[in-house]
């Protein structure tokens, strides 16, 4: 999803708000007890990538 948004030449911003899981949801980047589900370095590399609109 992030790559698609970053590659769009008219996209200038977006927000992903679910950082942590809660009792009835499992879509967060971290578990209920705040442990990362993914490599934080990978998430950082994706989110610091230059967007198409910046070219």
Rosetta blueprint (number, residue, H / E / L):
1 X L
2 X H
3 X H
4 X H
5 X H
6 X H
7 X H
8 X L
9 X L
10 X L
11 X L
12 X L
13 X L
14 X L
15 X L
16 X L
17 X L
18 X L
19 X L
20 X E
21 X L
22 X E
23 X L
24 X L
25 X E
26 X L
27 X L
28 X L
29 X L
30 X E
31 X L
32 X L
33 X L
34 X L
35 X L
36 X E
37 X L
38 X L
39 X L
40 X H
41 X H
42 X H
43 X H
44 X H
45 X H
46 X H
47 X H
48 X L
49 X L
50 X L
51 X L
52 X H
53 X H
54 X H
55 X L
